[in-house]
Amino acid sequence: MNSLSAWEIILQIIVQFTPVWIALAVTLSASIYYKDRLGLYGHLFDSRVGTVGLILVLFWVFTAIFADAIVTHDALSQISGMKNKRPGTEVRLAAEGAYQYYLLGGDNLARDIFSRMIMGSRAVLIIAPAATAFAFMVGITLGLPAGFRGGKLDMNLSFLANLVLAFPVILLFFLLVTPEIRSTGVPIYLAAVLFLFPVIFFVVLFQSRFYTQPMKRNIYVGTTLVLGLWAYSGLAFNADPLNVFYMEPNLLNIFVSVVFVNSPTVYRIVRGLAMDIKTRDYVAAAETRGEGPWYIMLWEILPNARGPLIVDFCLRIGYTTILLGTLGFFGLGVSPESPDWGMTINEGRKLMSIYPHLAIPPALALMSLVLGLNLLADGLREQSLKD
């Protein structure tokens, strides 16, 4: 049986990533050319740290997008004779037209490690940003009025946030994703509450902005309600008759857990920013013009808090990525056969002393994505302070 040398393996991997290199080149070239028109994103290229972070993040984003074109084998398929094989091992009796090698070797179930690493990026980059975005909508919707209004509303919401934050994050995650909790229906109840907030956020956003233009307001609010409640019924209750919006029970459990755990922290950040910014002159000017409270919160305070929130959003995706990897490592991931990075690392670490190639690729992938998000956040923080 033939095997590829180390240099041949590296060359083949580079070739497999061709769609990613093309997408990166086009995106970065266009971004640098138009950077003066792109606001904070454009200024990011003035920071070396931020640029490196952006490249790492974009690499994995494009890898997730073009995963089907990059993989060499089905991430779930098992090929006889390829169990725990070394990187570059030739596939026995490969079908005509099929790829001839396991570039990063085979795992303990004879599956291609390279393909599983690539498909694992798609799972991470769907769940982490989407769940973080939901958490931000919950935190913003509650944090703005708490910081702007104060009083009993602030006291009650802050008490609830502190109650959740009193639990260690990892333990709270483990508690929420265990099968016993799932059987009680708690994730469904949490989804029923938390998944309403994106709908509420956008309805209030458009209502406050276009309340003097009834035609536009009705169009925007009506569209938001129709699409939002349609998505809400499918994601929270699996009640979408067209099956456009659907979330598997395990995925719903993890998604709700991420939103629930992150929302109180986002709430506290937004509350603090609102309490600071509401004393600025432009807020007083908006109140003098007769603008409503929600207009002031969403169109005066929130845009001026975007710098810290964007930075925290990037950092929080990184934290969520680590948490997802941790859940997968302990067997609480999306599904047992999923190419989840954490689950793949856990499977490989059992044979680490004999076959180190099983755990190293997904571990490096997880590390590089989180490193990119942290560097990107540092670059954004550096540039936002200059604005």
C-alpha positions as CSV (number, residue, x, y, z in Angstrom):
1,M,0.0,0.0,0.0
2,N,1.4,3.4,-1.0
3,S,1.6,6.4,1.3
4,L,2.1,10.1,0.7
5,S,5.2,11.8,2.2
6,A,4.8,14.8,4.6
7,W,5.4,17.3,1.8
8,E,2.9,15.6,-0.5
9,I,0.3,15.6,2.2
10,I,0.8,19.4,2.8
11,L,0.6,20.0,-1.0
12,Q,-2.6,18.0,-1.4
13,I,-4.2,19.8,1.6
14,I,-3.3,23.2,0.1
15,V,-4.8,22.1,-3.3
16,Q,-8.0,20.9,-1.5
17,F,-8.4,24.4,0.0
18,T,-8.3,26.1,-3.4
19,P,-11.9,27.6,-3.1
20,V,-10.9,29.1,0.3
21,W,-7.7,30.7,-1.1
22,I,-9.7,32.2,-4.0
23,A,-12.5,33.5,-1.7
24,L,-9.9,34.9,0.7
25,A,-8.0,36.7,-2.0
26,V,-11.1,38.3,-3.5
27,T,-12.5,39.3,-0.1
28,L,-9.3,40.8,1.2
29,S,-8.4,42.6,-2.0
30,A,-11.8,44.2,-2.3
31,S,-11.8,45.1,1.4
32,I,-8.4,46.7,1.3
33,Y,-9.3,48.6,-1.9
34,Y,-12.5,50.0,-0.4
35,K,-11.4,50.2,3.2
36,D,-11.9,53.9,3.4
37,R,-15.6,53.4,2.8
38,L,-16.1,50.5,5.1
39,G,-16.0,52.2,8.5
40,L,-14.7,50.2,11.4
41,Y,-14.3,47.1,9.3
42,G,-12.1,49.1,6.9
43,H,-10.0,50.6,9.7
44,L,-9.4,47.0,10.9
45,F,-6.7,46.6,8.2
46,D,-4.6,49.3,9.9
47,S,-4.1,46.9,12.7
48,R,-1.8,43.9,12.2
49,V,-3.3,42.0,15.0
50,G,-6.8,42.6,13.7
51,T,-5.8,41.7,10.1
52,V,-4.3,38.4,11.2
53,G,-7.4,37.6,13.3
54,L,-9.7,38.5,10.4
55,I,-7.8,36.2,8.0
56,L,-8.0,33.3,10.4
57,V,-11.7,33.8,11.0
58,L,-12.4,34.3,7.2
59,F,-10.4,31.1,6.5
60,W,-12.7,29.0,8.7
61,V,-15.9,30.8,7.5
62,F,-15.0,30.1,3.8
63,T,-14.0,26.5,4.8
64,A,-17.5,26.0,6.3
65,I,-19.1,27.5,3.2
66,F,-17.1,25.4,0.7
67,A,-16.9,22.3,2.9
68,D,-18.6,20.1,0.4
69,A,-16.0,21.0,-2.3
70,I,-13.0,20.6,0.1
71,V,-13.7,17.2,1.7
72,T,-12.2,14.2,0.1
73,H,-14.6,11.6,1.6
74,D,-18.0,11.5,3.3
75,A,-17.3,12.6,6.9
76,L,-19.5,9.7,8.2
77,S,-18.5,6.9,5.9
78,Q,-16.3,4.1,7.1
79,I,-13.9,2.4,4.7
80,S,-12.7,-1.1,5.5
81,G,-9.0,-1.4,6.5
82,M,-8.6,2.3,7.3
83,K,-9.0,2.2,11.0
84,N,-6.3,4.4,12.8
85,K,-4.3,4.6,9.6
86,R,-1.5,7.1,9.5
87,P,-1.8,10.4,7.5
88,G,-1.4,10.0,3.8
89,T,-2.4,6.3,3.7
90,E,-3.8,5.1,0.4
91,V,-7.4,3.9,0.5
92,R,-7.8,0.2,-0.1
93,L,-10.0,-0.7,-3.1
94,A,-11.1,2.9,-3.6
95,A,-14.1,3.3,-6.0
96,E,-13.4,4.7,-9.4
97,G,-13.3,8.5,-9.2
98,A,-13.0,8.5,-5.4
99,Y,-10.1,10.2,-3.7
100,Q,-7.2,7.8,-3.2
101,Y,-5.9,8.9,0.2
102,Y,-6.8,9.7,3.8
103,L,-4.8,12.9,4.0
104,L,-4.8,13.2,7.8
105,G,-5.3,9.5,8.4
106,G,-8.3,7.5,9.7
107,D,-9.9,7.5,13.1
108,N,-10.9,4.6,15.3
109,L,-14.0,4.0,13.2
110,A,-12.1,4.2,9.9
111,R,-13.5,7.6,9.0
112,D,-11.4,10.3,7.2
113,I,-10.1,12.7,9.8
114,F,-9.5,15.5,7.2
115,S,-13.1,15.4,6.0
116,R,-14.4,15.3,9.6
117,M,-12.3,18.3,10.6
118,I,-13.6,20.3,7.6
119,M,-17.3,19.4,8.2
120,G,-16.8,20.1,11.9
121,S,-16.2,23.8,11.0
122,R,-19.7,24.0,9.6
123,A,-21.3,22.9,12.8
124,V,-19.3,25.3,14.9
125,L,-19.8,28.3,12.6
126,I,-23.6,27.8,12.4
127,I,-24.3,27.4,16.1
128,A,-21.8,29.8,17.8
129,P,-22.6,33.0,15.8
130,A,-26.3,32.4,15.6
131,A,-26.7,31.6,19.3
132,T,-24.5,34.6,20.2
133,A,-26.6,36.9,18.0
134,F,-29.8,35.6,19.8
135,A,-28.2,36.2,23.2
136,F,-27.3,39.8,22.1
137,M,-30.9,40.5,21.1
138,V,-32.1,39.3,24.5
139,G,-29.4,41.3,26.3
140,I,-30.0,44.4,24.3
141,T,-33.8,44.3,24.5
142,L,-33.6,44.0,28.3
143,G,-30.4,46.0,29.0
144,L,-31.4,49.2,27.2
145,P,-34.6,49.9,29.2
146,A,-32.9,48.8,32.4
147,G,-30.0,51.2,32.0
148,F,-32.1,54.0,30.5
149,R,-35.1,53.9,32.8
150,G,-33.5,52.5,36.0
151,G,-35.7,52.1,39.1
152,K,-37.6,48.9,39.8
153,L,-37.3,47.6,36.2
154,D,-33.5,47.8,36.5
155,M,-33.5,46.3,40.0
156,N,-35.7,43.3,39.0
157,L,-33.9,42.5,35.8
158,S,-30.5,42.9,37.4
159,F,-31.6,40.5,40.1
160,L,-32.6,37.9,37.6
161,A,-29.3,38.3,35.6
162,N,-27.3,38.0,38.8
163,L,-29.2,34.9,39.7
164,V,-28.2,33.2,36.5
165,L,-24.6,34.5,36.7
166,A,-24.3,33.1,40.2
167,F,-23.9,29.6,38.7
168,P,-20.5,28.5,37.3
169,V,-20.9,28.7,33.5
170,I,-19.6,25.2,32.7
171,L,-21.8,23.6,35.4
172,L,-24.8,25.5,34.2
173,F,-24.1,24.3,30.6
174,F,-23.8,20.7,31.7
175,L,-27.0,21.0,33.7
176,L,-29.0,22.4,30.8
177,V,-27.8,19.8,28.2
178,T,-28.2,16.6,30.2
179,P,-30.8,14.1,28.9
180,E,-32.6,14.3,32.3
181,I,-33.2,18.1,31.9
182,R,-34.2,17.6,28.3
183,S,-36.9,15.1,29.3
184,T,-38.5,17.6,31.6
185,G,-39.2,20.0,28.7
186,V,-37.2,22.8,30.2
187,P,-35.4,23.6,26.9
188,I,-38.7,24.0,25.1
189,Y,-39.9,26.4,27.8
190,L,-36.7,28.4,27.5
191,A,-36.9,28.5,23.7
192,A,-40.5,29.7,23.9
193,V,-39.3,32.7,25.9
194,L,-35.9,33.4,24.5
195,F,-36.7,33.0,20.8
196,L,-39.4,35.7,21.1
197,F,-36.8,38.4,21.8
198,P,-35.5,38.7,18.2
199,V,-39.1,39.3,17.0
200,I,-39.7,41.8,19.7
201,F,-36.3,43.5,19.0
202,F,-37.0,44.1,15.3
203,V,-40.7,45.0,15.8
204,V,-39.7,47.7,18.3
205,L,-36.7,48.8,16.1
206,F,-38.9,49.5,13.1
207,Q,-41.8,50.8,15.1
208,S,-39.6,53.4,16.8
209,R,-37.9,54.4,13.6
210,F,-40.8,54.7,11.3
211,Y,-43.7,55.6,13.7
212,T,-44.1,58.9,11.7
213,Q,-44.3,57.0,8.4
214,P,-47.3,54.6,8.9
215,M,-46.9,53.0,5.4
216,K,-43.3,52.0,5.9
217,R,-43.9,51.1,9.5
218,N,-46.7,48.7,8.6
219,I,-44.6,47.0,5.9
220,Y,-41.6,46.5,8.0
221,V,-43.4,45.5,11.2
222,G,-45.8,43.3,9.3
223,T,-43.0,41.5,7.4
224,T,-41.1,41.1,10.7
225,L,-44.1,39.6,12.4
226,V,-44.9,37.1,9.6
227,L,-41.3,35.9,9.1
228,G,-40.4,36.1,12.7
229,L,-43.4,34.2,14.1
230,W,-43.0,31.6,11.3
231,A,-39.4,31.1,12.3
232,Y,-40.3,31.1,15.9
233,S,-42.9,28.4,15.6
234,G,-40.5,26.2,13.7
235,L,-37.4,26.7,15.8
236,A,-39.0,26.7,19.2
237,F,-41.8,24.1,18.7
238,N,-41.0,22.4,15.4
239,A,-44.5,23.5,14.2
240,D,-43.5,24.9,10.8
241,P,-45.8,23.2,8.3
242,L,-43.3,23.8,5.4
243,N,-40.3,22.5,7.4
244,V,-38.3,25.6,6.4
245,F,-37.3,26.3,10.0
246,Y,-36.4,23.3,12.1
247,M,-34.0,22.4,14.9
248,E,-33.1,18.9,16.0
249,P,-33.8,18.3,19.8
250,N,-30.0,18.0,20.6
251,L,-29.2,21.2,18.7
252,L,-32.1,23.1,20.2
253,N,-30.9,22.0,23.7
254,I,-27.4,23.3,23.0
255,F,-28.6,26.5,21.2
256,V,-31.0,27.4,24.1
257,S,-28.2,26.8,26.6
258,V,-25.8,29.1,24.8
259,V,-28.5,31.9,24.6
260,F,-29.6,31.5,28.2
261,V,-26.0,31.5,29.6
262,N,-24.7,34.4,27.5
263,S,-27.8,36.7,27.8
264,P,-27.2,37.9,31.4
265,T,-23.6,39.0,30.6
266,V,-24.7,40.8,27.5
267,Y,-27.5,42.4,29.5
268,R,-25.1,43.8,32.1
269,I,-22.8,45.2,29.4
270,V,-25.6,46.9,27.6
271,R,-27.1,48.2,30.8
272,G,-23.8,49.8,31.8
273,L,-23.3,51.4,28.4
274,A,-26.9,52.7,28.4
275,M,-26.4,54.3,31.9
276,D,-23.2,56.0,30.6
277,I,-24.4,57.2,27.2
278,K,-27.9,58.4,28.4
279,T,-26.1,61.4,30.0
280,R,-24.6,62.6,26.7
281,D,-25.7,65.8,25.0
282,Y,-27.1,64.1,21.9
283,V,-29.5,62.1,24.0
284,A,-30.7,65.3,25.7
285,A,-31.1,66.8,22.2
286,A,-33.3,63.8,21.1
287,E,-35.4,64.2,24.2
288,T,-35.8,67.9,23.5
289,R,-37.0,67.1,19.9
290,G,-39.7,64.9,21.5
291,E,-38.4,61.5,20.5
292,G,-39.8,58.5,22.3
293,P,-37.8,56.4,24.7
294,W,-37.4,53.4,22.4
295,Y,-36.2,55.7,19.6
296,I,-33.6,57.2,21.9
297,M,-32.5,53.8,23.1
298,L,-32.3,52.0,19.7
299,W,-31.3,54.9,17.4
300,E,-29.2,57.2,19.7
301,I,-27.7,55.0,22.5
302,L,-27.3,51.7,20.8
303,P,-25.3,53.0,17.7
304,N,-23.0,54.8,20.0
305,A,-22.4,51.6,22.0
306,R,-21.5,49.6,18.9
307,G,-17.7,49.5,19.5
308,P,-17.7,47.7,22.8
309,L,-20.6,45.5,21.7
310,I,-18.9,44.4,18.4
311,V,-15.7,43.5,20.4
312,D,-17.7,41.6,22.9
313,F,-19.6,39.8,20.2
314,C,-16.4,38.5,18.6
315,L,-15.0,37.4,22.0
316,R,-18.3,35.8,23.0
317,I,-18.3,33.7,19.8
318,G,-14.8,32.5,20.8
319,Y,-16.1,31.6,24.3
320,T,-19.1,29.8,22.8
321,T,-16.8,27.9,20.4
322,I,-14.8,26.6,23.4
323,L,-17.9,25.7,25.3
324,L,-19.3,23.8,22.3
325,G,-16.0,21.9,22.0
326,T,-16.1,21.2,25.7
327,L,-19.6,19.8,25.4
328,G,-18.6,17.6,22.5
329,F,-15.6,16.5,24.4
330,F,-17.8,15.2,27.2
331,G,-20.2,13.5,24.8
332,L,-22.9,16.2,25.0
333,G,-22.6,17.5,21.5
334,V,-25.1,17.7,18.6
335,S,-25.1,13.9,18.0
336,P,-22.7,11.0,18.6
337,E,-21.7,10.6,14.9
338,S,-21.4,14.4,14.3
339,P,-17.9,15.6,13.2
340,D,-18.0,18.0,16.1
341,W,-14.4,19.1,16.9
342,G,-14.8,18.5,20.7
343,M,-16.2,15.0,20.2
344,T,-13.4,14.2,17.6
345,I,-10.8,15.4,20.1
346,N,-12.3,13.2,22.8
347,E,-12.3,10.1,20.5
348,G,-8.7,10.7,19.5
349,R,-7.2,11.5,23.0
350,K,-7.9,7.9,24.1
351,L,-5.3,6.7,21.7
352,M,-3.1,9.8,21.9
353,S,0.1,8.0,22.9
354,I,-0.2,5.6,20.0
355,Y,-1.9,7.6,17.3
356,P,-1.4,11.3,18.0
357,H,-2.8,12.2,14.5
358,L,-6.4,11.4,15.7
359,A,-6.8,14.4,18.0
360,I,-4.2,17.0,16.8
361,P,-6.0,18.2,13.6
362,P,-9.4,19.1,15.3
363,A,-7.5,20.5,18.3
364,L,-5.5,22.8,16.0
365,A,-8.6,23.8,14.1
366,L,-10.4,24.8,17.3
367,M,-7.4,26.7,18.6
368,S,-6.9,28.6,15.4
369,L,-10.5,29.7,15.1
370,V,-10.7,30.9,18.8
371,L,-7.3,32.6,18.3
372,G,-8.6,34.4,15.2
373,L,-11.7,35.6,17.0
374,N,-9.6,36.9,20.0
375,L,-7.2,38.7,17.7
376,L,-10.1,40.1,15.7
377,A,-11.6,41.4,18.9
378,D,-8.3,43.0,19.9
379,G,-8.0,44.7,16.5
380,L,-11.6,46.0,16.7
381,R,-11.1,47.2,20.2
382,E,-7.9,49.0,19.1
383,Q,-9.6,50.7,16.2
384,S,-12.8,51.5,18.0
385,L,-10.8,53.5,20.7
386,K,-9.5,55.7,17.9
387,D,-13.0,56.7,16.6
